[in-house]
């Protein structure tokens, strides 16, 4: 099995990727999605920490398959998220058992390069949505074609490092929706970055 992942700017783009993976024959049990609260995915928790049921259902819309099982939990350094699939199950189990390692450990355990795992975790912290699929070799090209349309991890790493970022820190305070909105606005204002000298 190979692990292929993509980090999407919006929850809607990520759900389209999940649907495309399912259409391409990737089993729902081999696909995962993790999105921060307030990323357009769902209003996460009431004051007592319970999930607002209607908002999670609204986040799914009419989508069936994998996304019908969307649930809410918290990730150290990111805060409240919605997620589904084997990665979400792993994260929930680790949190319930008091295990450390969080998202970074779960991603590297799944076969994601550690440098990319830091970028993916930071991307989710900043409001992006992660889609990850475990596929056999026969499905790898199709999954790569689908998830390859997501943000480029190397380009995101350079962008984050330009802001002084040195890696995802699970002990850092999570970003709130205001910080994520400001980040998204700054992305809309930034000029196109190219690898060519000016």
C-alpha positions as CSV (number, residue, x, y, z in Angstrom):
1,X,0.0,0.0,0.0
2,X,1.1,3.5,-0.8
3,X,0.0,6.6,1.1
4,X,-0.8,9.6,-1.1
5,X,-2.0,13.0,0.4
6,X,-3.1,16.4,-0.6
7,X,-3.7,19.6,1.3
8,X,-6.6,21.8,0.0
9,X,-7.3,25.5,0.5
10,X,-11.0,24.8,1.1
11,X,-13.1,22.1,2.5
12,X,-15.2,22.0,-0.6
13,X,-12.1,21.3,-2.8
14,X,-11.2,18.5,-0.4
15,X,-14.6,16.9,-0.5
16,X,-14.5,17.0,-4.3
17,X,-11.2,15.1,-4.1
18,X,-12.7,12.5,-1.7
19,X,-15.6,12.0,-4.2
20,X,-13.1,11.6,-7.1
21,X,-11.1,9.1,-5.1
22,X,-14.3,7.1,-4.4
23,X,-15.3,7.3,-8.0
24,X,-11.9,6.0,-9.0
25,X,-12.4,2.9,-6.9
26,X,-10.5,3.8,-3.8
27,X,-12.3,2.2,-0.9
28,X,-13.9,4.7,1.6
29,X,-12.1,2.7,4.4
30,X,-8.7,3.8,2.8
31,X,-9.5,7.6,2.6
32,X,-9.3,10.1,5.4
33,X,-10.1,13.8,5.7
34,X,-9.1,16.3,8.5
35,X,-10.3,19.9,8.5
36,X,-10.1,22.5,11.2
37,X,-13.2,23.9,12.8
38,X,-14.4,27.1,11.1
39,X,-12.7,26.2,7.7
40,X,-16.1,26.1,6.1
41,X,-16.5,22.6,7.4
42,X,-18.6,23.0,10.4
43,X,-19.3,24.9,13.6
44,X,-17.6,22.6,16.0
45,X,-18.5,22.7,19.6
46,X,-21.0,24.1,22.0
47,X,-19.7,25.7,25.2
48,X,-19.8,22.3,26.9
49,X,-17.7,20.7,24.2
50,X,-20.4,18.7,22.5
51,X,-20.7,18.7,18.7
52,X,-23.5,20.8,17.2
53,X,-25.1,18.0,15.3
54,X,-26.9,20.1,12.7
55,X,-23.8,21.9,11.7
56,X,-21.8,18.7,11.1
57,X,-24.7,17.4,9.0
58,X,-24.8,20.7,7.1
59,X,-21.1,20.4,6.4
60,X,-21.6,17.1,4.7
61,X,-24.5,18.4,2.6
62,X,-25.9,15.7,0.3
63,X,-22.6,13.9,0.1
64,X,-22.7,10.2,1.0
65,X,-20.0,7.6,1.2
66,X,-17.1,8.4,3.4
67,X,-18.2,11.9,4.4
68,X,-21.4,10.6,5.9
69,X,-19.3,9.5,8.9
70,X,-17.8,12.9,9.6
71,X,-17.1,13.5,13.3
72,X,-15.5,16.1,15.6
73,X,-12.4,15.8,17.9
74,X,-9.4,17.9,18.9
75,X,-5.7,17.7,17.8
76,X,-2.9,19.2,19.9
77,X,-1.6,22.4,18.3
78,X,-4.6,22.6,15.9
79,X,-7.6,22.5,18.2
80,X,-11.1,21.4,17.2
81,X,-11.4,19.6,13.8
82,X,-13.8,17.5,11.8
83,X,-12.4,14.3,10.4
84,X,-13.3,11.0,9.0
85,X,-11.6,7.8,8.0
86,X,-8.7,5.7,9.3
87,X,-6.5,8.7,10.2
88,X,-9.3,10.3,12.2
89,X,-9.9,7.0,14.0
90,X,-6.2,6.8,14.8
91,X,-6.1,10.3,16.2
92,X,-9.2,9.8,18.3
93,X,-7.9,6.6,19.7
94,X,-4.5,8.2,20.5
95,X,-6.2,11.1,22.3
96,X,-8.5,8.7,24.3
97,X,-5.6,6.6,25.3
98,X,-3.5,9.6,26.4
99,X,-0.8,8.9,23.7
100,X,1.5,11.6,22.5
101,X,2.5,12.1,18.9
102,X,-0.8,13.6,17.5
103,X,-1.1,14.3,13.8
104,X,2.7,14.3,13.1
105,X,3.2,10.8,14.5
106,X,0.1,9.5,12.8
107,X,1.2,10.9,9.4
108,X,4.7,9.6,9.7
109,X,3.4,6.2,10.9
110,X,1.2,6.1,7.8
111,X,4.3,6.6,5.6
112,X,4.3,10.3,5.0
113,X,7.8,11.9,4.9
114,X,8.4,13.7,8.2
115,X,9.2,17.0,6.4
116,X,5.9,16.8,4.5
117,X,4.0,15.8,7.7
118,X,5.1,19.0,9.3
119,X,3.8,21.0,6.3
120,X,0.5,19.1,6.3
121,X,0.0,19.6,10.1
122,X,0.8,23.3,9.8
123,X,-1.5,23.6,6.8
124,X,-4.4,22.2,8.8
125,X,-3.5,24.5,11.7
126,X,-3.7,27.5,9.2
127,X,-7.1,26.4,7.9
128,X,-6.4,24.0,5.0
129,X,-8.0,20.6,4.7
130,X,-6.0,17.4,4.5
131,X,-7.0,14.4,2.4
132,X,-5.0,11.2,2.6
133,X,-5.5,7.9,0.9
134,X,-3.9,4.4,1.3
135,X,-3.9,2.8,-2.2
136,X,-2.4,-0.3,-3.8
137,X,-0.1,0.1,-6.8
138,X,-2.9,-0.4,-9.3
139,X,-4.7,2.7,-7.9
140,X,-1.6,4.8,-7.2
141,X,-1.5,6.7,-10.5
142,X,-5.2,7.6,-10.3
143,X,-4.9,8.7,-6.7
144,X,-1.8,10.8,-7.4
145,X,-3.6,12.5,-10.3
146,X,-6.5,13.4,-8.1
147,X,-4.5,14.5,-5.0
148,X,-1.7,15.9,-7.0
149,X,-4.0,18.9,-7.8
150,X,-3.7,20.0,-4.2
151,X,-1.2,22.5,-2.7
152,X,2.4,21.7,-3.3
153,X,4.1,20.7,0.0
154,X,7.5,22.2,-1.0
155,X,6.0,25.5,-2.0
156,X,4.0,25.7,1.2
157,X,7.1,24.9,3.3
158,X,8.9,27.8,1.6
159,X,5.9,30.1,2.3
160,X,5.7,29.0,5.9
161,X,9.5,29.4,6.4
162,X,9.3,32.9,5.0
163,X,7.1,33.8,7.9
164,X,9.7,32.4,10.4
165,X,8.1,28.9,10.7
166,X,10.6,26.1,11.7
167,X,8.1,23.2,11.9
168,X,4.8,22.2,13.3
169,X,4.7,22.5,17.1
170,X,2.0,20.5,18.8
171,X,2.5,22.4,22.0
172,X,1.8,25.8,20.3
173,X,-1.6,27.5,20.8
174,X,-4.1,26.6,18.0
175,X,-5.0,29.4,15.6
176,X,-8.5,30.8,16.0
177,X,-10.8,31.5,13.1
178,X,-9.7,35.2,13.0
179,X,-6.0,34.1,12.5
180,X,-7.0,31.7,9.8
181,X,-9.1,34.3,8.1
182,X,-6.2,36.7,8.2
183,X,-3.9,34.1,6.7
184,X,-6.4,33.4,3.9
185,X,-6.7,37.1,3.1
186,X,-2.9,37.4,3.0
187,X,-2.9,34.5,0.5
188,X,-5.3,36.3,-1.7
189,X,-3.1,39.5,-1.6
190,X,0.3,37.8,-2.2
191,X,1.8,38.0,-5.6
192,X,2.4,34.8,-7.5
193,X,5.6,33.2,-6.3
194,X,7.7,31.5,-9.0
195,X,11.0,29.6,-8.8
196,X,12.5,32.0,-11.4
197,X,14.8,34.9,-10.3
198,X,13.4,38.4,-10.8
